[in-house]
Amino acid sequence: MADMIVLLRQVPDLVEELELNDDSTDVEREFMKFVLSEWDDYALEEALLVKEASQGSVTVVALDDPDVDQVLYTALAKGADKAVKLTGSEEGWIDSHQRARTIASWMRNQTYDLVLTGVQSVEDIDGQVGMLLAQELQHPHVSVVVSVETKNGSARVTQEFGGGRFSELDVQLPAVLGIQQSRQAPRYAPISRVRQAQQAGGLEEVPTEVSGGSGLTVRRLYAPESTDHAEMLEGSADEVADKIIELLRSRGLIK
């Protein structure tokens, strides 16, 4: 049995066309579409699987990112027991260091065994909130986790490495885990259940103060350059192969 807190974060939808702001220090966020971070969705699913296997509870928490209410109600519809929105960051985007400090200040007054969050974020230079949060709270931390089991005050976690290798670790609780993938695909919450969650309320708002930062300054971002250097090779398979070999030789890549 474990009481778990899952951190949720809204990130830009990478399917959309991204534009830079006027001073080219960030993407233009005013008209951007935001979605739940893919890895945070995995973290929520893994927490729900742990709850179903060993009881306990799941609390989801998020800062007041764009459209985050819908995400929190969806989490309740999926099976989370409690949803908390930390307010105070309405003025704009904050980095992962600020997120970790803000969430840590709230968590110091909470009771929990495990904290699960996505392994990283697509929109920050050092977007591993889990690692930063573990440092703030002085808890053990394991990253790139793909499976979690709890038993007798500890958690057995499976960690994925490159080349298809895995490692099993026994971690004393409380601990913070960065989830790379859940044991099954994130479950779907029907719109009817999300609406039921909205009508029932239950979204707790907690005022917080955002402070600090990463110490990193983005001087300028550049959009990828589009070029017309692509060349379509025509002819038979042997002719195309000869052209590729000649091209590689001209670039000095083969002899």
DOFIRO-842019 format. One line per 3 residues: number of its first residue (from 1); for each residue x, y, z of N, C-alpha, C. Coordinates in Angstrom, 1 decimal, m for minus. Each point is the difference from the previous one (the first is absolute). Layout:
NUM> X:Y:Z:X:Y:Z:X:Y:Z; ...
# end
This chain:
1> 0.9:m1.2:0.0:m0.9:1.2:0.0:0.9:1.2:0.0; m0.3:1.0:m0.9:0.8:1.2:m0.1:m0.9:1.2:m0.4; 0.3:1.1:0.7:m0.7:1.2:m0.4:1.0:0.8:m0.9
4> m0.5:0.3:m1.2:0.8:0.5:m1.1:m0.4:1.4:m0.4; 1.0:0.8:m0.4:m0.3:1.3:m0.6:0.6:0.0:m1.4; m0.8:0.4:m0.9:0.4:0.0:m1.4:0.0:1.4:m0.5
7> 1.2:0.4:m0.6:0.1:1.4:m0.5:m0.4:0.0:m1.5; m0.9:1.0:m0.3:m0.4:0.1:m1.4:0.4:1.4:m0.5; 0.3:0.0:m1.3:0.5:1.2:m0.6:m0.5:0.2:m1.4
10> m0.4:1.2:m0.4:m0.4:0.3:m1.3:1.2:0.4:m0.9; 0.1:m0.5:m1.2:1.1:0.4:m0.9:m0.6:0.4:m1.3; 0.8:0.7:m0.8:m0.5:0.4:m1.4:m0.3:m1.3:m0.8
13> m1.0:0.0:m0.8:m0.3:m1.1:m0.9:0.9:0.1:m1.2; 0.9:m1.0:m0.1:1.0:0.1:m1.0:m0.5:m0.3:m1.4; m1.3:m0.4:m0.1:m0.6:m0.2:m1.3:m0.3:1.4:m0.6
16> m0.2:1.0:0.8:m0.3:1.3:m0.5:1.3:0.7:m0.5; m0.2:0.9:m0.9:1.1:0.8:m0.5:0.4:1.0:1.1; 1.3:0.0:0.4:0.5:0.8:1.1:0.6:1.3:m0.6
19> m0.3:1.1:0.6:0.6:1.3:m0.4:0.8:0.6:1.2; 1.0:0.8:m0.3:0.8:0.7:1.0:m0.7:1.3:0.4; 0.2:0.4:1.2:m0.5:1.3:0.4:0.9:1.2:m0.6
22> m0.4:1.2:0.3:0.6:1.2:m0.6:1.5:0.0:0.2; 0.5:m0.3:1.2:1.5:0.1:0.2:0.7:m1.3:m0.1; m0.7:m1.1:m0.5:0.6:m1.3:m0.4:0.6:m0.6:1.2
25> m0.6:0.2:1.2:0.5:m0.7:1.2:m0.9:m1.2:0.5; m1.1:m0.1:m0.7:m1.0:m1.1:0.4:m0.9:m0.2:m1.2; m0.8:m1.1:0.1:m1.0:m0.1:m1.0:m1.2:0.9:0.3
28> m0.8:0.3:m0.9:m1.1:0.9:0.2:m1.1:m0.8:0.6; m0.4:0.2:1.2:m0.9:m0.8:0.8:m1.5:0.5:0.0; m0.2:1.2:m0.5:m1.3:0.6:0.2:m1.1:m0.9:m0.7
31> 0.3:m0.4:m1.2:m1.0:m0.7:m0.8:0.3:m1.5:m0.2; 0.9:m0.5:0.9:0.5:m1.3:m0.1:m0.9:m1.0:0.6; m0.1:m1.2:m0.5:m0.8:m1.1:0.6:0.9:m0.8:0.9
34> m0.5:m0.3:1.2:0.8:m0.7:1.0:m0.7:m1.4:0.3; 0.9:m1.0:0.3:m0.5:m1.3:0.3:0.8:m0.6:1.2; m0.6:m1.0:0.6:0.7:m0.6:1.1:1.3:m0.7:m0.5
37> 1.1:0.2:0.7:1.3:m0.6:m0.3:m0.2:m1.5:m0.1; 0.5:m0.5:m1.1:m0.1:m1.5:m0.3:0.5:m0.8:1.2; 1.2:0.4:0.6:0.6:m0.8:1.0:m0.8:0.2:1.3
40> m0.7:1.1:0.3:m0.8:0.2:1.1:m1.2:m0.9:m0.1; m0.5:m0.2:m1.2:m1.2:m0.9:m0.2:0.4:m1.4:0.4; 1.2:m0.4:m0.4:0.5:m1.3:0.4:0.2:m0.1:1.5
43> 0.4:1.0:0.7:0.2:0.0:1.4:m1.4:m0.2:0.7; m1.0:0.7:m0.5:m1.3:m0.2:0.6:m0.5:m1.4:m0.2; 0.2:m0.6:m1.2:m0.5:m1.3:m0.2:0.7:m1.0:0.9
46> 1.3:0.2:0.2:0.8:m1.0:0.8:m0.5:0.2:1.5; m0.3:1.2:0.4:m0.5:0.2:1.4:m1.4:m0.7:0.1; m0.8:0.1:m1.0:m1.3:m0.7:0.1:0.1:m1.5:0.0
49> 1.0:m0.5:m0.7:0.3:m1.5:0.0:0.4:m0.4:1.4; 0.9:0.8:0.6:0.5:m0.4:1.4:m1.2:0.1:1.0; m0.8:1.0:m0.2:m1.2:0.1:0.9:m0.9:m1.2:m0.1
52> m0.2:m0.5:m1.3:m0.9:m1.1:m0.2:0.6:m1.3:0.6; 1.3:m0.1:0.0:0.7:m1.2:0.4:0.1:m0.1:1.5; 0.2:1.2:0.7:0.3:0.0:1.4:m0.8:1.0:0.8
55> m1.1:0.5:m0.6:m0.8:1.0:0.7:0.8:1.3:0.1; m0.3:0.8:1.0:0.6:1.3:0.2:m0.8:1.1:m0.7; 0.6:1.1:m0.3:m0.7:1.1:m0.6:0.9:0.8:m1.0
58> m0.6:0.7:m0.9:0.7:0.8:m1.0:m0.5:1.4:0.0; 0.9:0.9:0.3:m0.3:1.5:m0.1:0.8:0.6:m1.1; m0.7:0.7:m0.9:0.6:0.6:m1.1:0.2:1.5:0.3
61> 1.1:0.6:m0.4:0.2:1.4:0.3:0.7:0.6:m1.2; m0.4:1.3:m0.2:0.5:0.7:m1.2:0.0:1.5:0.3; 1.0:0.7:m0.6:m0.1:1.5:0.1:m1.1:0.4:m1.0
64> m0.4:1.3:0.1:m1.1:0.5:m0.8:0.5:0.3:m1.5; 0.5:m1.1:m0.7:0.3:0.1:m1.4:m1.3:0.2:m0.8; 0.2:0.4:m1.3:m1.2:0.2:m0.8:m0.8:m1.3:m0.1
67> m1.3:0.1:0.1:m1.0:m1.1:m0.1:0.3:m1.2:0.9; 0.6:0.3:1.2:0.4:m1.1:0.9:m1.2:m0.5:0.7; m1.1:0.8:0.2:m1.2:m0.5:0.7:m0.5:m1.3:m0.7
70> m0.1:0.0:m1.3:m0.5:m1.1:m0.8:0.9:m1.2:0.3; 1.3:0.2:0.0:0.9:m1.1:0.3:m0.2:m0.6:1.4; m0.2:0.8:1.0:m0.2:m0.5:1.3:m1.4:m0.7:0.2
73> m1.0:0.5:m0.6:m1.3:m0.7:0.0:0.1:m1.3:m0.8; 0.8:0.0:m1.0:0.1:m1.3:m0.8:0.7:m1.0:0.9; 1.0:0.4:0.8:0.7:m0.9:0.9:m0.9:m0.6:1.0
76> m0.9:0.9:0.6:m1.1:m0.5:0.9:m0.9:m1.0:m0.7; m0.3:0.2:m1.2:m0.9:m0.9:m0.8:0.7:m1.3:m0.2; 1.3:0.0:m0.1:0.8:m1.3:m0.2:0.1:m0.8:1.3
79> m0.1:0.7:1.2:0.1:m0.8:1.2:0.8:0.7:1.1; 0.5:1.2:m0.3:0.7:0.7:1.1:m0.9:0.4:1.1; 0.4:0.0:1.2:m0.8:0.3:1.2:m0.1:1.5:0.3
82> 0.9:0.8:m0.4:0.1:1.4:0.4:0.7:0.8:m1.1; m0.4:1.2:m0.2:0.7:0.9:m1.0:0.3:1.3:0.6; 1.2:0.5:m0.1:0.4:1.3:0.6:0.6:0.8:m1.1
85> m0.4:1.3:m0.1:0.6:1.0:m0.8:0.7:1.0:0.8; 1.3:0.2:m0.2:0.8:1.0:0.7:0.0:1.3:m0.8; m0.7:1.0:0.5:m0.2:1.3:m0.7:1.2:0.9:0.4
88> 0.2:1.0:m0.9:1.0:1.0:0.3:0.9:0.2:m1.2; m0.1:m0.8:m1.0:0.9:0.1:m1.1:m0.7:0.5:m1.3; m1.1:0.7:0.2:m0.8:0.4:m1.2:0.7:1.0:m0.9
91> 1.1:0.6:0.4:0.6:1.0:m0.8:0.8:m0.6:m1.2; 0.3:m1.3:0.0:0.7:m0.6:m1.1:0.7:m1.2:0.3; 0.8:m0.5:m0.9:0.7:m1.3:0.1:1.1:0.1:1.0
94> 0.2:m1.0:0.8:1.1:m0.1:1.0:0.8:m1.2:m0.3; 1.3:0.1:0.4:0.9:m1.2:m0.4:m0.2:m1.1:1.1; 0.7:m1.1:m0.3:m0.1:m1.2:0.8:0.5:0.2:1.4
97> 1.0:0.9:0.2:0.5:0.3:1.4:m1.0:0.7:0.8; m0.7:0.9:m0.6:m1.1:0.7:0.7:m1.1:m0.9:0.3; m0.3:m0.9:m0.9:m1.1:m1.0:0.2:0.3:m0.9:1.2
100> 1.3:m0.5:0.0:0.4:m0.9:1.1:m0.1:0.7:1.3; 0.4:1.3:0.1:0.0:0.7:1.3:m1.4:0.3:0.4; m0.9:0.3:m0.9:m1.4:0.3:0.3:m0.7:m1.2:0.5
103> 0.2:m1.1:m0.7:m0.7:m1.2:0.3:0.6:m0.6:1.4; 1.3:0.2:0.2:0.6:m0.5:1.2:m0.6:0.8:1.2; m0.2:1.3:m0.1:m0.6:0.8:1.1:m1.3:m0.5:0.4
106> m0.8:m0.5:m1.0:m1.4:m0.6:0.3:0.2:m1.4:0.6; 0.9:m0.7:m0.5:0.1:m1.4:0.4:0.5:m0.2:1.4; 0.7:1.0:0.5:0.6:m0.1:1.4:m1.2:m0.1:1.0
109> m1.2:0.3:m0.4:m1.1:m0.1:1.0:m0.9:m1.1:m0.4; 0.4:m0.9:m0.9:m0.8:m1.1:m0.4:0.6:m1.4:0.5; m0.9:m1.0:0.1:0.4:m1.3:0.3:0.0:m0.9:m1.2
112> 1.1:m0.7:m0.3:0.1:m0.7:m1.2:1.1:m1.1:0.1; 0.0:m1.0:m0.9:1.1:m1.0:0.0:0.8:0.1:m1.3; m0.7:0.3:m1.1:0.7:0.0:m1.3:m0.4:1.3:m0.8
115> 0.9:0.5:m0.7:m0.3:1.1:m0.9:0.4:m0.5:m1.4; m0.9:0.1:m1.0:0.2:m0.4:m1.3:m0.1:1.2:m1.0; 0.9:0.2:m0.9:m0.1:1.0:m0.9:0.7:m0.5:m1.3
118> m0.3:0.7:m1.1:0.6:m0.4:m1.3:1.5:0.2:0.1; 0.7:m0.8:m0.8:1.5:0.0:0.1:0.6:1.3:m0.4; m0.7:0.7:m0.9:0.5:1.3:m0.5:m1.1:0.8:m0.6
121> 0.3:1.2:m0.5:m1.0:0.8:m0.7:0.7:0.5:m1.3; m0.9:0.1:m1.0:0.5:0.4:m1.3:0.4:1.5:m0.2; m0.4:0.8:1.0:0.0:1.4:m0.2:1.1:0.8:0.9
124> 0.9:m0.8:0.6:0.9:0.7:0.9:1.4:m0.6:m0.2; 1.0:0.8:0.2:1.4:m0.4:m0.2:0.4:m1.2:0.9; m0.4:0.2:1.3:0.2:m1.1:1.0:m1.3:m0.4:0.6
127> m0.9:m0.6:m0.8:m1.4:m0.1:0.4:m0.3:m1.3:0.8; 1.0:m0.4:0.9:m0.3:m1.2:0.9:m0.4:0.5:1.4; m1.3:0.3:0.1:m0.5:0.5:1.2:0.1:m1.0:1.2
130> m0.1:m1.3:m0.3:0.1:m1.0:1.0:1.4:0.0:0.7; 1.0:0.1:m0.7:1.4:0.1:0.6:0.1:1.2:0.8; m0.5:1.2:m0.5:0.1:1.2:0.8:m0.8:0.0:1.2
133> m1.2:m0.6:m0.1:m0.9:m0.1:1.2:0.6:m0.9:1.1; 0.6:m1.1:m0.5:0.6:m0.9:1.0:1.1:0.7:0.8; 0.8:0.9:m0.7:1.0:0.7:0.6:m0.6:1.0:1.1
136> m1.1:0.6:m0.4:m0.6:1.0:0.9:m0.5:m0.7:1.3; m0.6:m1.2:m0.2:m0.6:m0.8:1.1:1.0:m0.9:0.7; 1.2:m0.2:m0.6:0.9:m0.9:0.5:m0.5:m1.5:0.1
139> m0.6:m0.4:m1.1:m0.5:m1.3:m0.2:0.8:m0.8:m1.0; 0.1:m1.3:0.1:0.6:m0.8:m1.1:m0.7:0.2:m1.3; 0.7:m0.1:m1.1:m0.6:0.2:m1.3:0.5:m1.0:m1.0
142> m0.9:m0.5:m0.8:0.4:m0.9:m1.1:m0.7:0.5:m1.3; 0.8:0.1:m1.0:m0.5:0.5:m1.3:m0.1:m1.1:m1.0; m0.7:0.2:m1.1:m0.2:m0.9:m1.2:m0.6:m1.3:0.5
145> m1.1:0.1:0.8:m0.7:m1.1:0.6:m1.1:m0.5:m0.9; m0.1:m1.3:m0.1:m1.1:m0.6:m0.9:m0.9:m0.9:0.7; 0.2:m0.2:1.3:m0.9:m0.9:0.8:0.2:0.3:1.5
148> m1.1:0.0:0.8:0.1:0.2:1.4:m0.9:m1.0:0.7; 0.6:m0.5:1.1:m0.8:m0.9:1.0:0.4:0.5:1.4; m1.0:0.0:0.9:0.2:0.4:1.3:m0.3:m1.1:1.0
151> 0.9:m0.1:1.0:m0.2:m1.1:1.0:0.8:0.3:1.3; m0.7:0.0:1.1:0.7:0.1:1.3:0.9:1.2:0.1; m0.5:1.2:m0.3:0.7:1.2:0.2:1.1:0.3:m1.0
154> 0.1:m0.8:m1.1:0.9:0.3:m1.1:m0.6:m0.2:m1.3; 0.7:0.4:m1.0:m0.5:m0.1:m1.4:1.1:m0.7:m0.8; m0.5:m1.0:m0.8:0.9:m0.7:m1.0:m0.3:0.6:m1.3
157> 1.0:0.7:m0.6:m0.1:0.7:m1.2:0.8:m0.6:m1.1; m0.5:m0.1:m1.2:0.8:m0.4:m1.2:0.5:1.2:m0.8; 1.3:0.1:m0.2:0.6:1.1:m0.7:0.5:m0.5:m1.3
160> m0.3:0.8:m1.0:0.5:m0.4:m1.4:1.2:0.8:m0.4; 0.9:m0.8:m0.6:1.3:0.6:m0.5:0.0:m0.2:m1.5; 1.0:0.6:m0.7:0.2:m0.2:m1.4:0.3:m1.4:m0.4
163> m0.4:m0.4:m1.2:0.3:m1.3:m0.5:m0.9:m1.1:0.5; m1.2:0.4:0.5:m1.0:m0.9:0.5:0.4:m0.7:1.3; 0.8:0.7:0.8:0.4:m0.6:1.3:m0.8:0.6:1.1
166> m0.3:m0.8:1.1:m0.8:0.5:1.1:0.7:m0.3:1.3; m0.4:0.7:1.0:0.5:m0.2:1.4:m1.1:0.1:1.0; 0.0:m0.8:1.0:m1.0:0.0:1.0:0.6:0.6:1.3
169> m0.6:1.0:0.6:0.5:0.6:1.2:m1.1:0.0:1.1; 0.5:m0.3:1.2:m0.9:0.2:1.2:0.2:1.3:0.6; m1.0:0.9:0.1:0.2:1.4:0.4:m0.8:0.2:1.3
172> 0.6:0.5:1.0:m0.7:0.4:1.3:m0.9:1.2:m0.3; m1.2:0.0:0.7:m1.0:1.0:m0.2:0.2:1.0:1.2; m0.4:1.3:m0.2:m0.5:0.6:m1.3:1.1:0.2:m1.0
175> m0.4:m0.1:m1.3:0.9:0.2:m1.1:m0.7:0.7:m1.2; 0.8:0.5:m0.9:m0.5:0.6:m1.2:0.5:m0.8:m1.2; m0.9:m0.3:m0.9:0.3:m0.8:m1.2:m0.3:0.8:m1.2
178> 0.9:0.0:m1.0:m0.2:0.5:m1.3:m0.5:m1.0:m1.0; m1.2:0.0:m0.4:m0.6:m1.1:m0.8:0.3:0.2:m1.5; 0.6:m1.0:m0.6:0.3:0.0:m1.4:m1.2:m0.6:m0.8
181> m0.6:m1.0:0.6:m1.1:m0.7:m0.7:m0.8:m0.8:1.0; m1.3:m0.1:m0.1:m0.8:m0.9:0.9:m0.1:m1.4:m0.6; m0.4:m0.9:0.8:m0.2:m1.4:m0.4:m1.0:m0.2:m1.0
184> m1.0:0.9:m0.1:m1.0:m0.1:m1.1:m0.2:1.5:m0.5; m0.6:0.1:m1.1:m0.3:1.3:m0.6:m1.0:0.7:0.9; 0.2:1.4:0.1:m0.9:0.8:0.9:m1.5:m0.3:m0.4
187> m0.8:m0.2:1.0:m1.4:m0.3:m0.2:m0.8:1.2:m0.5; m1.1:m0.3:m0.7:m0.8:1.0:m0.5:m1.2:0.4:1.0; m0.2:1.2:0.1:m1.1:0.5:0.9:m1.2:0.5:m0.9
190> m1.1:m0.6:0.0:m1.1:0.5:m0.8:m0.4:1.4:0.4; m0.5:0.8:m1.0:m0.4:1.3:0.3:m1.1:0.1:1.0; m0.9:m1.0:0.1:m1.0:0.0:1.0:0.5:m0.1:1.4
193> 1.1:m0.7:0.2:0.6:m0.2:1.3:0.8:1.3:0.4; 0.6:0.6:m1.0:0.7:1.3:0.2:m1.1:1.1:0.5; m1.1:0.0:m0.7:m1.0:1.0:0.3:m0.6:m0.3:1.4
196> m0.1:m1.3:0.4:m0.5:m0.3:1.3:1.0:0.5:1.1; 1.3:m0.2:m0.3:1.0:0.5:0.9:m0.1:1.6:0.1; m0.2:0.6:m1.1:m0.1:1.5:0.0:m1.2:0.4:0.9
199> m1.2:m0.7:m0.2:m1.2:0.4:0.7:0.1:m0.3:1.5; 0.8:m1.0:0.3:0.2:m0.4:1.4:1.0:1.0:0.7; 0.7:0.8:m0.8:1.0:0.9:0.6:1.2:m0.8:0.5
202> 0.5:0.4:1.2:1.0:m0.7:0.6:1.4:0.4:m0.4; 0.1:1.0:m0.9:1.3:0.6:m0.4:0.4:1.0:1.1; 1.1:m0.4:0.7:0.4:0.9:1.1:1.1:1.0:m0.5
205> m0.2:1.3:0.2:0.9:1.0:m0.4:0.8:0.5:1.2; 1.3:0.0:m0.1:0.9:0.4:1.1:0.9:1.1:m0.4; m0.1:1.2:0.6:0.9:1.1:m0.4:1.4:m0.3:0.3
208> 0.9:0.3:m0.9:1.4:m0.2:0.2:0.8:1.2:m0.5; 1.2:0.1:0.4:0.9:1.1:m0.5:1.2:m0.6:m0.8; 0.1:0.4:m1.2:1.1:m0.5:m0.9:1.2:0.8:0.2
211> 1.1:m0.6:0.2:1.3:0.8:0.2:1.2:m0.8:m0.5; 1.1:0.7:m0.1:1.2:m0.7:m0.4:0.0:m0.2:m1.5; 0.9:m0.8:m0.5:0.2:m0.3:m1.4:1.2:m0.9:m0.2
214> 0.2:m0.3:m1.3:1.1:m0.9:m0.3:1.3:0.7:m0.1; 0.0:1.3:m0.1:1.3:0.7:m0.2:0.4:0.0:m1.4; m0.7:m0.6:m0.9:0.3:m0.1:m1.4:m0.8:1.1:m0.8
217> 0.6:0.7:m0.9:m0.6:1.0:m0.8:0.0:m0.4:m1.5; m1.1:0.0:m0.6:m0.1:m0.3:m1.5:0.2:1.3:m0.7; 1.1:0.1:m0.7:0.3:1.2:m0.7:m0.7:0.2:m1.3
220> m0.2:m1.2:m0.7:m0.7:0.1:m1.3:m0.3:m1.4:m0.5; m1.2:m0.2:m0.6:m0.3:m1.3:m0.6:m0.1:0.3:m1.5; 0.3:m1.1:m0.8:m0.1:0.1:m1.4:m0.9:m1.1:m0.6
223> m0.8:0.4:m0.9:m0.8:m1.0:m0.7:0.8:m0.8:m0.9; m0.3:m1.3:m0.2:0.8:m0.8:m1.0:0.0:0.6:m1.4; 1.1:0.0:m0.6:0.1:0.5:m1.3:m0.5:m1.0:m1.0
226> m0.8:0.5:m1.0:m0.5:m0.9:m1.0:0.9:0.2:m1.3; 0.4:m1.0:m0.6:0.9:0.0:m1.1:m0.6:m0.8:m1.2; 0.6:0.2:m1.2:m0.5:m0.7:m1.1:1.1:m0.9:m0.6
229> 0.8:m0.6:1.0:1.1:m0.8:m0.4:m0.4:m1.5:m0.4; m1.2:m0.3:0.2:m0.4:m1.4:m0.3:0.1:m0.3:m1.5; 0.5:m1.2:m0.3:0.0:m0.4:m1.4:m0.6:m1.3:m0.2
232> m0.9:m0.2:m0.9:m0.7:m1.2:m0.2:0.8:m0.8:m1.1; 0.5:m1.2:0.3:0.8:m0.8:m0.9:m1.0:m0.9:m0.8; 0.2:0.1:m1.3:m0.9:m0.8:m0.9:0.8:m1.1:m0.7
235> m0.7:m1.0:m0.5:0.7:m1.1:m0.7:m0.4:m1.3:0.6; 0.7:m1.1:m0.5:m0.2:m1.3:0.6:0.7:m0.1:1.3; m0.3:m1.1:0.7:0.6:m0.2:1.3:1.5:0.0:0.0
238> 0.6:m0.6:m1.1:1.5:0.0:m0.1:0.5:1.4:m0.3; m0.7:0.7:m0.8:0.4:1.4:m0.4:0.0:0.9:1.2; m1.1:m0.1:0.8:m0.1:0.8:1.2:1.1:m0.4:1.0
241> 0.3:m1.3:0.1:1.0:m0.4:1.0:1.4:0.6:m0.5; 0.3:0.0:m1.3:1.2:0.5:m0.5:0.1:1.5:0.3; m1.1:0.7:m0.1:0.0:1.5:0.3:0.3:0.2:1.4
244> m0.6:m0.8:0.9:0.2:0.2:1.5:1.4:m0.2:0.3; 0.6:m1.1:m0.6:1.4:m0.3:0.3:0.9:1.1:m0.5; m0.2:0.6:m1.2:0.7:1.1:m0.5:m0.1:1.2:0.9
247> m1.2:0.3:0.5:m0.3:1.1:0.9:0.8:m0.1:1.3; 0.0:m1.2:0.5:0.8:m0.3:1.3:1.5:0.2:m0.3; 0.5:m0.4:m1.1:1.4:0.1:m0.3:0.3:1.5:m0.2
250> m0.8:0.8:m0.6:0.2:1.4:m0.2:0.1:0.8:1.3; m0.7:m0.6:1.0:0.0:0.7:1.3:1.1:m0.5:0.9; 0.8:m1.0:m0.5:1.1:m0.6:0.8:m0.5:m0.9:1.1
253> m1.2:m0.5:m0.1:m0.5:m0.9:1.0:0.4:m1.5:m0.3; 0.2:m0.3:m1.2:0.6:m1.4:m0.3:1.1:0.2:m1.1; 0.8:m1.0:m0.1:1.1:0.0:m1.0:m0.5:m0.7:m1.3
# end
